[in-house]
């Protein structure tokens, strides 16, 4: 649904993370996102669709840099947040932020 969608303002970030109220944890498919990582073969994770199983290959901490756009002023601030516990799942198509963990 979000394929080929871009922010309404210009952005210089290449990675996209999607905020998802249905995701119970942070997920990325890129091991290069981690500032610290623990590699191992972990168990599978069930998804909302019981037909799809995800396999965790590592976990750790990720720093994300993001923009906060103020449409009234037309200004953009850059912020950095540390996310932990982030799971690396190579079979997903995009990175997910969990609203449950953020709030």
C-alpha beads as a LAMMPS data file, in Angstrom:
LAMMPS data file: protein, C-alpha beads

103 atoms
102 bonds

1 atom types
1 bond types

-500.0 500.0 xlo xhi
-500.0 500.0 ylo yhi
-500.0 500.0 zlo zhi

Masses

1 110.0

Atoms # bond

1 1 1 0.000 0.000 0.000
2 1 1 2.895 2.378 0.770
3 1 1 5.028 1.241 -2.173
4 1 1 6.596 4.161 -4.044
5 1 1 5.135 6.699 -1.598
6 1 1 7.409 9.555 -0.563
7 1 1 7.305 12.153 2.186
8 1 1 5.381 15.340 1.250
9 1 1 8.638 17.297 1.636
10 1 1 12.132 16.612 0.390
11 1 1 14.184 14.099 2.391
12 1 1 17.772 12.910 2.136
13 1 1 17.298 9.576 3.947
14 1 1 17.305 6.361 1.947
15 1 1 16.001 3.819 4.486
16 1 1 12.314 3.872 5.216
17 1 1 10.778 2.726 8.497
18 1 1 7.032 2.293 8.704
19 1 1 5.106 2.965 11.912
20 1 1 2.751 0.037 12.390
21 1 1 0.177 -0.334 15.146
22 1 1 -0.039 -4.070 14.436
23 1 1 3.664 -4.731 14.970
24 1 1 4.577 -5.730 18.516
25 1 1 8.323 -5.108 18.127
26 1 1 10.866 -3.261 15.988
27 1 1 11.923 -5.180 12.888
28 1 1 14.595 -4.527 10.273
29 1 1 15.931 -6.587 7.413
30 1 1 19.373 -4.915 7.367
31 1 1 22.135 -6.045 9.743
32 1 1 23.986 -2.862 8.730
33 1 1 21.373 -0.840 10.698
34 1 1 22.717 -2.055 14.056
35 1 1 25.211 -0.247 16.296
36 1 1 25.452 -3.430 18.360
37 1 1 24.217 -6.827 17.333
38 1 1 23.976 -10.389 18.624
39 1 1 24.025 -12.976 15.855
40 1 1 22.400 -16.346 16.268
41 1 1 19.682 -18.600 14.942
42 1 1 16.539 -17.903 16.896
43 1 1 13.081 -19.321 16.754
44 1 1 10.357 -18.318 14.389
45 1 1 7.849 -15.554 15.052
46 1 1 4.187 -15.799 14.156
47 1 1 2.625 -12.936 12.237
48 1 1 -0.983 -11.763 12.067
49 1 1 -1.273 -14.053 9.073
50 1 1 -0.630 -17.470 10.572
51 1 1 0.509 -18.620 7.133
52 1 1 3.623 -16.430 7.352
53 1 1 6.462 -17.275 9.744
54 1 1 9.435 -14.961 10.292
55 1 1 12.857 -16.181 11.372
56 1 1 14.966 -13.927 13.620
57 1 1 18.654 -14.026 12.639
58 1 1 19.946 -11.400 15.092
59 1 1 18.924 -8.645 17.502
60 1 1 20.401 -5.505 18.972
61 1 1 20.298 -1.711 19.045
62 1 1 19.595 0.604 16.120
63 1 1 19.965 4.385 15.921
64 1 1 17.510 6.063 13.600
65 1 1 17.883 9.589 12.342
66 1 1 14.636 11.143 11.226
67 1 1 13.088 14.449 10.263
68 1 1 10.362 16.322 12.089
69 1 1 8.636 18.539 9.560
70 1 1 6.620 21.580 10.676
71 1 1 4.218 22.342 7.809
72 1 1 3.114 25.675 9.329
73 1 1 6.654 27.058 9.356
74 1 1 8.027 24.943 6.517
75 1 1 10.959 23.936 8.736
76 1 1 12.548 20.560 9.354
77 1 1 14.427 19.402 12.458
78 1 1 16.642 16.315 12.551
79 1 1 16.458 14.000 15.559
80 1 1 18.109 10.704 16.545
81 1 1 16.496 7.942 18.604
82 1 1 17.903 4.702 19.977
83 1 1 15.735 1.652 19.404
84 1 1 16.185 -1.503 21.447
85 1 1 15.251 -4.413 21.166
86 1 1 15.306 -4.569 17.345
87 1 1 15.071 -7.922 15.598
88 1 1 16.685 -8.605 12.244
89 1 1 14.419 -10.674 10.019
90 1 1 15.823 -11.142 6.532
91 1 1 12.529 -12.265 4.983
92 1 1 10.574 -9.023 5.525
93 1 1 10.153 -6.367 2.838
94 1 1 10.508 -3.193 4.946
95 1 1 11.562 -1.962 8.388
96 1 1 8.861 -1.591 11.044
97 1 1 8.495 0.664 14.069
98 1 1 6.116 -0.593 16.715
99 1 1 3.680 1.955 18.135
100 1 1 3.414 -0.306 21.207
101 1 1 7.138 0.091 21.951
102 1 1 7.267 3.796 21.125
103 1 1 4.459 4.693 23.502

Bonds

1 1 1 2
2 1 2 3
3 1 3 4
4 1 4 5
5 1 5 6
6 1 6 7
7 1 7 8
8 1 8 9
9 1 9 10
10 1 10 11
11 1 11 12
12 1 12 13
13 1 13 14
14 1 14 15
15 1 15 16
16 1 16 17
17 1 17 18
18 1 18 19
19 1 19 20
20 1 20 21
21 1 21 22
22 1 22 23
23 1 23 24
24 1 24 25
25 1 25 26
26 1 26 27
27 1 27 28
28 1 28 29
29 1 29 30
30 1 30 31
31 1 31 32
32 1 32 33
33 1 33 34
34 1 34 35
35 1 35 36
36 1 36 37
37 1 37 38
38 1 38 39
39 1 39 40
40 1 40 41
41 1 41 42
42 1 42 43
43 1 43 44
44 1 44 45
45 1 45 46
46 1 46 47
47 1 47 48
48 1 48 49
49 1 49 50
50 1 50 51
51 1 51 52
52 1 52 53
53 1 53 54
54 1 54 55
55 1 55 56
56 1 56 57
57 1 57 58
58 1 58 59
59 1 59 60
60 1 60 61
61 1 61 62
62 1 62 63
63 1 63 64
64 1 64 65
65 1 65 66
66 1 66 67
67 1 67 68
68 1 68 69
69 1 69 70
70 1 70 71
71 1 71 72
72 1 72 73
73 1 73 74
74 1 74 75
75 1 75 76
76 1 76 77
77 1 77 78
78 1 78 79
79 1 79 80
80 1 80 81
81 1 81 82
82 1 82 83
83 1 83 84
84 1 84 85
85 1 85 86
86 1 86 87
87 1 87 88
88 1 88 89
89 1 89 90
90 1 90 91
91 1 91 92
92 1 92 93
93 1 93 94
94 1 94 95
95 1 95 96
96 1 96 97
97 1 97 98
98 1 98 99
99 1 99 100
100 1 100 101
101 1 101 102
102 1 102 103
